């Protein structure tokens, strides 16, 4: 029992240190020394901590799950809960959510941008002037790249060169097709450019419709896995509360080792499913000369 109390105290101290680090992240940054890394930066790098409120929320969940795991381990002699509960609190929300496709969001942003360009061209503006005007209403996903492109145009860059650099900054084969059409439209002048952009926007809408249908099909296995996981965890918790003797074999060191192995196998299956759900990288068709 003394060993258990010592373990509990040590884990609580670690949890307190994590809480202190979380608080320090919200204070004014100190002037860092050269080639040195603070404890908070090291923690963020090693654990891939998200920036901003998402990172603080993850640290709070991790701290609470460690404390709950220690309490459960003390009450039930299940030392494995010190590891399992933090893993559940951090890992399951990540593994049970379908990776959000970047290409769908990018196509939506490009569709908005192209339609704003077409509306501006209808007033008699050139492609270059329409790009400059579009900076005011640029979609947030590509707003920084558009501002940089406008800055280059203002510095007397050729429209083709600025668009090529914009393509490299966005770095997407979907954007390459759109930007290639803009380059062709800019080389022909304003004549017919508005019609070309409207046709291009309609093509993007057709792609978006197909991509969204694909995403609906890709999300179905994740829905099933989430339902199975919730039902399984709810059943195990209910059985543990109503009939704790059912889990008596898992209180032994060998039983806990077997339980840990089963959990690792389940987590490995979720990781494999997530990797299978990732979209393979496609080659680009529009590459700048500086590459």
LUMKOL-950789 format. One record per residue (C-alpha): residue number from 1; residue in three letters; x, y, z. Coordinates in nm, 4 decimals. Layout:
BEGIN
+-----+-----+----------+----------+----------+
:   i :  aa :     east :    north :       up :
+-----+-----+----------+----------+----------+
: NUM : Ala :        X :        Y :        Z :
...
+-----+-----+----------+----------+----------+
end
This chain:
BEGIN
+-----+-----+----------+----------+----------+
:   i :  aa :     east :    north :       up :
+-----+-----+----------+----------+----------+
:   1 : Unk :   0.0000 :   0.0000 :   0.0000 :
:   2 : Unk :   0.2927 :   0.2361 :   0.0722 :
:   3 : Unk :   0.4215 :   0.1730 :  -0.2784 :
:   4 : Unk :   0.0801 :   0.2604 :  -0.4199 :
:   5 : Unk :   0.0677 :   0.5844 :  -0.2209 :
:   6 : Unk :   0.4149 :   0.6769 :  -0.3429 :
:   7 : Unk :   0.3118 :   0.6094 :  -0.7024 :
:   8 : Unk :  -0.0017 :   0.8159 :  -0.6546 :
:   9 : Unk :   0.1907 :   1.1068 :  -0.5086 :
:  10 : Unk :   0.4430 :   1.0971 :  -0.7908 :
:  11 : Unk :   0.1757 :   1.0968 :  -1.0586 :
:  12 : Unk :  -0.0105 :   1.3805 :  -0.8910 :
:  13 : Unk :   0.3107 :   1.5840 :  -0.8821 :
:  14 : Unk :   0.3569 :   1.5202 :  -1.2552 :
:  15 : Unk :  -0.0015 :   1.6267 :  -1.3160 :
:  16 : Unk :   0.0569 :   1.9454 :  -1.1175 :
:  17 : Unk :   0.3642 :   2.0222 :  -1.3258 :
:  18 : Unk :   0.1600 :   1.9804 :  -1.6434 :
:  19 : Unk :  -0.0960 :   2.2244 :  -1.5035 :
:  20 : Unk :   0.1786 :   2.4756 :  -1.4264 :
:  21 : Unk :   0.3162 :   2.4429 :  -1.7798 :
:  22 : Unk :  -0.0323 :   2.5044 :  -1.9196 :
:  23 : Unk :  -0.0608 :   2.8214 :  -1.7120 :
:  24 : Unk :   0.2808 :   2.9416 :  -1.8174 :
:  25 : Unk :   0.1819 :   2.9092 :  -2.1816 :
:  26 : Unk :  -0.0805 :   3.1813 :  -2.1280 :
:  27 : Unk :   0.1644 :   3.4320 :  -1.9776 :
:  28 : Unk :   0.3712 :   3.6794 :  -2.1723 :
:  29 : Unk :   0.6556 :   3.5015 :  -2.3506 :
:  30 : Unk :   1.0006 :   3.5566 :  -2.2106 :
:  31 : Unk :   1.3015 :   3.6388 :  -2.4196 :
:  32 : Unk :   1.4457 :   3.3000 :  -2.5120 :
:  33 : Unk :   1.8149 :   3.2341 :  -2.5168 :
:  34 : Unk :   1.9827 :   3.1309 :  -2.8334 :
:  35 : Unk :   1.9592 :   2.7644 :  -2.9250 :
:  36 : Unk :   1.7555 :   2.6884 :  -2.6118 :
:  37 : Unk :   1.4094 :   2.5362 :  -2.5849 :
:  38 : Unk :   1.1713 :   2.5952 :  -2.2982 :
:  39 : Unk :   0.9888 :   2.3140 :  -2.1229 :
:  40 : Unk :   0.6607 :   2.4211 :  -2.2807 :
:  41 : Unk :   0.8104 :   2.4222 :  -2.6306 :
:  42 : Unk :   0.9675 :   2.0813 :  -2.5687 :
:  43 : Unk :   0.6329 :   1.9446 :  -2.4475 :
:  44 : Unk :   0.4553 :   2.0874 :  -2.7528 :
:  45 : Unk :   0.7102 :   1.9420 :  -2.9920 :
:  46 : Unk :   0.7251 :   1.5947 :  -2.8368 :
:  47 : Unk :   0.3483 :   1.5575 :  -2.7981 :
:  48 : Unk :   0.2502 :   1.7487 :  -3.1164 :
:  49 : Unk :   0.0409 :   1.9820 :  -2.9062 :
:  50 : Unk :  -0.2045 :   2.1876 :  -3.1147 :
:  51 : Unk :  -0.1700 :   2.5631 :  -3.0932 :
:  52 : Unk :  -0.4081 :   2.7910 :  -2.9084 :
:  53 : Unk :  -0.7180 :   2.6821 :  -2.7201 :
:  54 : Unk :  -0.7144 :   2.3337 :  -2.8694 :
:  55 : Unk :  -0.3743 :   2.2677 :  -2.7143 :
:  56 : Unk :  -0.4823 :   2.3967 :  -2.3735 :
:  57 : Unk :  -0.7985 :   2.1868 :  -2.3916 :
:  58 : Unk :  -0.5949 :   1.8771 :  -2.4720 :
:  59 : Unk :  -0.3600 :   1.9390 :  -2.1790 :
:  60 : Unk :  -0.6555 :   1.9783 :  -1.9412 :
:  61 : Unk :  -0.8091 :   1.6522 :  -2.0660 :
:  62 : Unk :  -0.4761 :   1.4766 :  -2.0240 :
:  63 : Unk :  -0.4302 :   1.6101 :  -1.6709 :
:  64 : Unk :  -0.7830 :   1.5150 :  -1.5618 :
:  65 : Unk :  -0.7565 :   1.1686 :  -1.7165 :
:  66 : Unk :  -0.4285 :   1.1066 :  -1.5314 :
:  67 : Unk :  -0.5840 :   1.2107 :  -1.2009 :
:  68 : Unk :  -0.8920 :   0.9932 :  -1.2614 :
:  69 : Unk :  -0.6701 :   0.7038 :  -1.3681 :
:  70 : Unk :  -0.4684 :   0.7298 :  -1.0464 :
:  71 : Unk :  -0.7857 :   0.7405 :  -0.8349 :
:  72 : Unk :  -0.9318 :   0.4365 :  -1.0137 :
:  73 : Unk :  -0.6022 :   0.2502 :  -0.9767 :
:  74 : Unk :  -0.5930 :   0.3202 :  -0.6025 :
:  75 : Unk :  -0.9548 :   0.2109 :  -0.5496 :
:  76 : Unk :  -0.9482 :  -0.0998 :  -0.7702 :
:  77 : Unk :  -0.5784 :  -0.2045 :  -0.7776 :
:  78 : Unk :  -0.5903 :  -0.1777 :  -1.1565 :
:  79 : Unk :  -0.2564 :  -0.0055 :  -1.2196 :
:  80 : Unk :  -0.3178 :  -0.0266 :  -1.5920 :
:  81 : Unk :  -0.5817 :   0.2468 :  -1.5605 :
:  82 : Unk :  -0.3048 :   0.5029 :  -1.5046 :
:  83 : Unk :  -0.2113 :   0.4490 :  -1.8697 :
:  84 : Unk :  -0.5442 :   0.3418 :  -2.0214 :
:  85 : Unk :  -0.7595 :   0.6380 :  -1.9171 :
:  86 : Unk :  -0.5216 :   0.9089 :  -2.0504 :
:  87 : Unk :  -0.4898 :   0.7081 :  -2.3720 :
:  88 : Unk :  -0.8683 :   0.6932 :  -2.4033 :
:  89 : Unk :  -0.9119 :   1.0624 :  -2.3235 :
:  90 : Unk :  -0.6563 :   1.1754 :  -2.5813 :
:  91 : Unk :  -0.6478 :   0.8990 :  -2.8408 :
:  92 : Unk :  -1.0083 :   0.7985 :  -2.9014 :
:  93 : Unk :  -1.1400 :   1.1426 :  -3.0079 :
:  94 : Unk :  -0.8546 :   1.1585 :  -3.2595 :
:  95 : Unk :  -0.8795 :   0.8013 :  -3.3900 :
:  96 : Unk :  -1.2598 :   0.7889 :  -3.4156 :
:  97 : Unk :  -1.2955 :   1.1013 :  -3.6307 :
:  98 : Unk :  -1.2521 :   1.0804 :  -4.0061 :
:  99 : Unk :  -0.9579 :   1.2955 :  -4.1224 :
: 100 : Unk :  -1.1071 :   1.6082 :  -4.2727 :
: 101 : Unk :  -1.0135 :   1.6287 :  -4.6408 :
: 102 : Unk :  -0.8166 :   1.9401 :  -4.7219 :
: 103 : Unk :  -0.9026 :   1.9224 :  -5.0909 :
: 104 : Unk :  -1.2762 :   1.9731 :  -5.0314 :
: 105 : Unk :  -1.2142 :   2.2858 :  -4.8230 :
: 106 : Unk :  -0.9663 :   2.4119 :  -5.0817 :
: 107 : Unk :  -1.2101 :   2.3573 :  -5.3683 :
: 108 : Unk :  -1.4787 :   2.5453 :  -5.1767 :
: 109 : Unk :  -1.2387 :   2.8377 :  -5.1234 :
: 110 : Unk :  -1.1319 :   2.8349 :  -5.4889 :
: 111 : Unk :  -1.4959 :   2.8266 :  -5.6009 :
: 112 : Unk :  -1.5734 :   3.1395 :  -5.3948 :
: 113 : Unk :  -1.2627 :   3.3145 :  -5.5244 :
: 114 : Unk :  -1.3278 :   3.2278 :  -5.8900 :
: 115 : Unk :  -1.6877 :   3.3497 :  -5.8690 :
: 116 : Unk :  -1.5756 :   3.6793 :  -5.7163 :
: 117 : Unk :  -1.3239 :   3.7187 :  -6.0005 :
: 118 : Unk :  -1.5934 :   3.6471 :  -6.2590 :
: 119 : Unk :  -1.8255 :   3.9047 :  -6.1020 :
: 120 : Unk :  -1.5489 :   4.1661 :  -6.1122 :
: 121 : Unk :  -1.4581 :   4.0847 :  -6.4728 :
: 122 : Unk :  -1.8203 :   4.1475 :  -6.5712 :
: 123 : Unk :  -1.7655 :   4.5153 :  -6.4823 :
: 124 : Unk :  -1.4890 :   4.5449 :  -6.7427 :
: 125 : Unk :  -1.1838 :   4.4860 :  -6.5252 :
: 126 : Unk :  -0.8827 :   4.2829 :  -6.6380 :
: 127 : Unk :  -0.7712 :   3.9563 :  -6.4778 :
: 128 : Unk :  -0.4918 :   4.1374 :  -6.2938 :
: 129 : Unk :  -0.7199 :   4.4094 :  -6.1603 :
: 130 : Unk :  -0.9811 :   4.1505 :  -6.0623 :
: 131 : Unk :  -0.7170 :   3.9619 :  -5.8618 :
: 132 : Unk :  -0.6212 :   4.2836 :  -5.6825 :
: 133 : Unk :  -0.9841 :   4.3580 :  -5.5958 :
: 134 : Unk :  -1.0468 :   3.9992 :  -5.4791 :
: 135 : Unk :  -0.8016 :   4.0496 :  -5.1935 :
: 136 : Unk :  -1.0738 :   4.2275 :  -4.9937 :
: 137 : Unk :  -1.3119 :   3.9296 :  -4.9990 :
: 138 : Unk :  -1.0587 :   3.6450 :  -5.0217 :
: 139 : Unk :  -1.1642 :   3.3166 :  -4.8544 :
: 140 : Unk :  -0.9774 :   3.2709 :  -4.5246 :
: 141 : Unk :  -0.8141 :   2.9448 :  -4.6358 :
: 142 : Unk :  -0.6209 :   3.1124 :  -4.9175 :
: 143 : Unk :  -0.6339 :   3.4749 :  -4.8025 :
: 144 : Unk :  -0.2634 :   3.4958 :  -4.7124 :
: 145 : Unk :  -0.1555 :   3.3502 :  -5.0471 :
: 146 : Unk :  -0.3805 :   3.5910 :  -5.2355 :
: 147 : Unk :  -0.2440 :   3.8904 :  -5.0428 :
: 148 : Unk :   0.1110 :   3.7829 :  -5.1261 :
: 149 : Unk :   0.0191 :   3.7433 :  -5.4930 :
: 150 : Unk :  -0.1357 :   4.0918 :  -5.4988 :
: 151 : Unk :   0.1790 :   4.2319 :  -5.3376 :
: 152 : Unk :   0.3855 :   4.0762 :  -5.6163 :
: 153 : Unk :   0.1544 :   4.2189 :  -5.8811 :
: 154 : Unk :   0.1894 :   4.5612 :  -5.7205 :
: 155 : Unk :   0.5674 :   4.5192 :  -5.7454 :
: 156 : Unk :   0.5318 :   4.4838 :  -6.1238 :
: 157 : Unk :   0.5473 :   4.1050 :  -6.1433 :
: 158 : Unk :   0.4041 :   3.9483 :  -6.4559 :
: 159 : Unk :   0.0582 :   3.8031 :  -6.3951 :
: 160 : Unk :   0.1729 :   3.4596 :  -6.5090 :
: 161 : Unk :   0.4705 :   3.4569 :  -6.2709 :
: 162 : Unk :   0.2594 :   3.5733 :  -5.9769 :
: 163 : Unk :   0.0009 :   3.3038 :  -6.0481 :
: 164 : Unk :   0.2730 :   3.0384 :  -6.0732 :
: 165 : Unk :   0.4085 :   3.1389 :  -5.7332 :
: 166 : Unk :   0.0535 :   3.1347 :  -5.6004 :
: 167 : Unk :   0.0178 :   2.7774 :  -5.7277 :
: 168 : Unk :   0.3386 :   2.6769 :  -5.5499 :
: 169 : Unk :   0.2163 :   2.8379 :  -5.2270 :
: 170 : Unk :  -0.1188 :   2.6560 :  -5.2361 :
: 171 : Unk :   0.0569 :   2.3339 :  -5.3455 :
: 172 : Unk :  -0.2452 :   2.1385 :  -5.4649 :
: 173 : Unk :  -0.3224 :   1.9616 :  -5.7935 :
: 174 : Unk :  -0.6810 :   2.0853 :  -5.7675 :
: 175 : Unk :  -0.5600 :   2.4447 :  -5.7475 :
: 176 : Unk :  -0.3201 :   2.3856 :  -6.0385 :
: 177 : Unk :  -0.6092 :   2.3228 :  -6.2787 :
: 178 : Unk :  -0.7806 :   2.6442 :  -6.1679 :
: 179 : Unk :  -0.4641 :   2.8544 :  -6.1831 :
: 180 : Unk :  -0.3692 :   2.7141 :  -6.5240 :
: 181 : Unk :  -0.7060 :   2.8318 :  -6.6573 :
: 182 : Unk :  -0.6455 :   3.1765 :  -6.5030 :
: 183 : Unk :  -0.3049 :   3.1962 :  -6.6697 :
: 184 : Unk :  -0.4592 :   3.1164 :  -7.0074 :
: 185 : Unk :  -0.7385 :   3.3687 :  -6.9510 :
: 186 : Unk :  -0.4904 :   3.6401 :  -6.8510 :
: 187 : Unk :  -0.2829 :   3.5813 :  -7.1640 :
: 188 : Unk :  -0.5900 :   3.6314 :  -7.3862 :
: 189 : Unk :  -0.6974 :   3.9552 :  -7.2216 :
: 190 : Unk :  -1.0352 :   4.0313 :  -7.0704 :
: 191 : Unk :  -1.2262 :   3.9082 :  -7.3755 :
: 192 : Unk :  -1.4121 :   3.5894 :  -7.2832 :
: 193 : Unk :  -1.2418 :   3.5614 :  -6.9456 :
: 194 : Unk :  -1.5654 :   3.6018 :  -6.7523 :
: 195 : Unk :  -1.7283 :   3.3149 :  -6.9450 :
: 196 : Unk :  -1.4206 :   3.0995 :  -6.8857 :
: 197 : Unk :  -1.4269 :   3.1631 :  -6.5121 :
: 198 : Unk :  -1.7989 :   3.0876 :  -6.4876 :
: 199 : Unk :  -1.7407 :   2.7583 :  -6.6685 :
: 200 : Unk :  -1.4473 :   2.6889 :  -6.4375 :
: 201 : Unk :  -1.6625 :   2.7579 :  -6.1306 :
: 202 : Unk :  -1.9277 :   2.5169 :  -6.2616 :
: 203 : Unk :  -1.6570 :   2.2537 :  -6.3074 :
: 204 : Unk :  -1.5411 :   2.3057 :  -5.9484 :
: 205 : Unk :  -1.8991 :   2.2655 :  -5.8264 :
: 206 : Unk :  -1.9240 :   1.9340 :  -6.0112 :
: 207 : Unk :  -1.5991 :   1.8190 :  -5.8498 :
: 208 : Unk :  -1.7229 :   1.9255 :  -5.5086 :
: 209 : Unk :  -2.0436 :   1.7298 :  -5.5536 :
: 210 : Unk :  -1.8466 :   1.4165 :  -5.6352 :
: 211 : Unk :  -1.5967 :   1.4682 :  -5.3519 :
: 212 : Unk :  -1.8737 :   1.5197 :  -5.0952 :
: 213 : Unk :  -2.0451 :   1.2005 :  -5.2069 :
: 214 : Unk :  -1.7146 :   1.0174 :  -5.1662 :
: 215 : Unk :  -1.6667 :   1.1635 :  -4.8177 :
: 216 : Unk :  -2.0125 :   1.0427 :  -4.7145 :
: 217 : Unk :  -1.9156 :   0.6888 :  -4.8147 :
: 218 : Unk :  -1.5767 :   0.7168 :  -4.6437 :
: 219 : Unk :  -1.7385 :   0.8303 :  -4.3195 :
: 220 : Unk :  -1.9690 :   0.5277 :  -4.2909 :
: 221 : Unk :  -1.7038 :   0.2886 :  -4.1453 :
: 222 : Unk :  -1.6117 :   0.5539 :  -3.8883 :
: 223 : Unk :  -1.9759 :   0.5864 :  -3.7825 :
: 224 : Unk :  -1.9967 :   0.2096 :  -3.7296 :
: 225 : Unk :  -1.6692 :   0.1997 :  -3.5361 :
: 226 : Unk :  -1.7786 :   0.4891 :  -3.3124 :
: 227 : Unk :  -2.1065 :   0.3155 :  -3.2368 :
: 228 : Unk :  -1.9322 :  -0.0143 :  -3.1569 :
: 229 : Unk :  -1.6780 :   0.1621 :  -2.9350 :
: 230 : Unk :  -1.9415 :   0.3554 :  -2.7400 :
: 231 : Unk :  -2.1590 :   0.0471 :  -2.6933 :
: 232 : Unk :  -1.8609 :  -0.1646 :  -2.5863 :
: 233 : Unk :  -1.7312 :   0.0917 :  -2.3353 :
: 234 : Unk :  -2.0786 :   0.1528 :  -2.1947 :
: 235 : Unk :  -2.1355 :  -0.2221 :  -2.1531 :
: 236 : Unk :  -1.7996 :  -0.2755 :  -1.9836 :
: 237 : Unk :  -1.8560 :   0.0134 :  -1.7407 :
: 238 : Unk :  -2.2069 :  -0.1134 :  -1.6601 :
: 239 : Unk :  -2.0847 :  -0.4686 :  -1.5987 :
: 240 : Unk :  -1.7971 :  -0.3364 :  -1.3879 :
: 241 : Unk :  -2.0388 :  -0.1439 :  -1.1667 :
: 242 : Unk :  -2.3049 :  -0.4166 :  -1.1373 :
: 243 : Unk :  -2.0855 :  -0.7262 :  -1.1316 :
: 244 : Unk :  -1.7242 :  -0.6412 :  -1.0453 :
: 245 : Unk :  -1.6383 :  -1.0067 :  -0.9877 :
: 246 : Unk :  -1.6643 :  -1.0608 :  -1.3624 :
: 247 : Unk :  -1.3337 :  -0.8714 :  -1.3998 :
: 248 : Unk :  -1.1585 :  -1.0488 :  -1.1124 :
: 249 : Unk :  -0.9148 :  -1.2357 :  -1.3449 :
: 250 : Unk :  -0.7911 :  -0.9027 :  -1.4798 :
: 251 : Unk :  -0.6830 :  -0.7850 :  -1.1345 :
: 252 : Unk :  -0.3812 :  -1.0167 :  -1.1438 :
: 253 : Unk :  -0.0559 :  -0.8999 :  -1.3090 :
: 254 : Unk :  -0.1016 :  -1.1543 :  -1.5889 :
: 255 : Unk :  -0.4630 :  -1.0467 :  -1.6429 :
: 256 : Unk :  -0.3646 :  -0.6802 :  -1.6626 :
: 257 : Unk :  -0.0894 :  -0.7648 :  -1.9103 :
: 258 : Unk :  -0.3401 :  -0.9512 :  -2.1287 :
: 259 : Unk :  -0.5864 :  -0.6631 :  -2.1023 :
: 260 : Unk :  -0.3164 :  -0.4177 :  -2.2017 :
: 261 : Unk :  -0.2302 :  -0.6366 :  -2.5023 :
: 262 : Unk :  -0.5955 :  -0.6470 :  -2.6121 :
: 263 : Unk :  -0.6227 :  -0.2693 :  -2.5853 :
: 264 : Unk :  -0.3051 :  -0.2243 :  -2.7900 :
: 265 : Unk :  -0.4473 :  -0.4501 :  -3.0612 :
: 266 : Unk :  -0.7693 :  -0.2478 :  -3.0699 :
: 267 : Unk :  -0.5849 :   0.0829 :  -3.0881 :
: 268 : Unk :  -0.3600 :  -0.0582 :  -3.3619 :
: 269 : Unk :  -0.6689 :  -0.1497 :  -3.5650 :
: 270 : Unk :  -0.7990 :   0.2085 :  -3.5292 :
: 271 : Unk :  -0.4625 :   0.3482 :  -3.6385 :
: 272 : Unk :  -0.4617 :   0.1169 :  -3.9404 :
: 273 : Unk :  -0.8137 :   0.2280 :  -4.0311 :
: 274 : Unk :  -0.7108 :   0.5940 :  -4.0092 :
: 275 : Unk :  -0.4094 :   0.5338 :  -4.2323 :
: 276 : Unk :  -0.6283 :   0.3569 :  -4.4868 :
: 277 : Unk :  -0.8638 :   0.6555 :  -4.4838 :
: 278 : Unk :  -0.5880 :   0.9006 :  -4.5746 :
: 279 : Unk :  -0.5991 :   1.0207 :  -4.9308 :
: 280 : Unk :  -0.2827 :   0.9452 :  -5.1273 :
: 281 : Unk :  -0.0879 :   1.2448 :  -5.2470 :
: 282 : Unk :  -0.1449 :   1.3243 :  -5.6136 :
: 283 : Unk :   0.1218 :   1.4728 :  -5.8405 :
: 284 : Unk :   0.0874 :   1.8347 :  -5.9344 :
: 285 : Unk :   0.0638 :   1.9517 :  -6.2955 :
: 286 : Unk :   0.1825 :   2.3102 :  -6.2490 :
: 287 : Unk :   0.5313 :   2.3606 :  -6.1059 :
: 288 : Unk :   0.7252 :   2.6857 :  -6.0844 :
: 289 : Unk :   1.0726 :   2.7188 :  -6.2331 :
: 290 : Unk :   1.2264 :   2.7859 :  -5.8884 :
: 291 : Unk :   1.1436 :   2.4330 :  -5.7731 :
+-----+-----+----------+----------+----------+
end
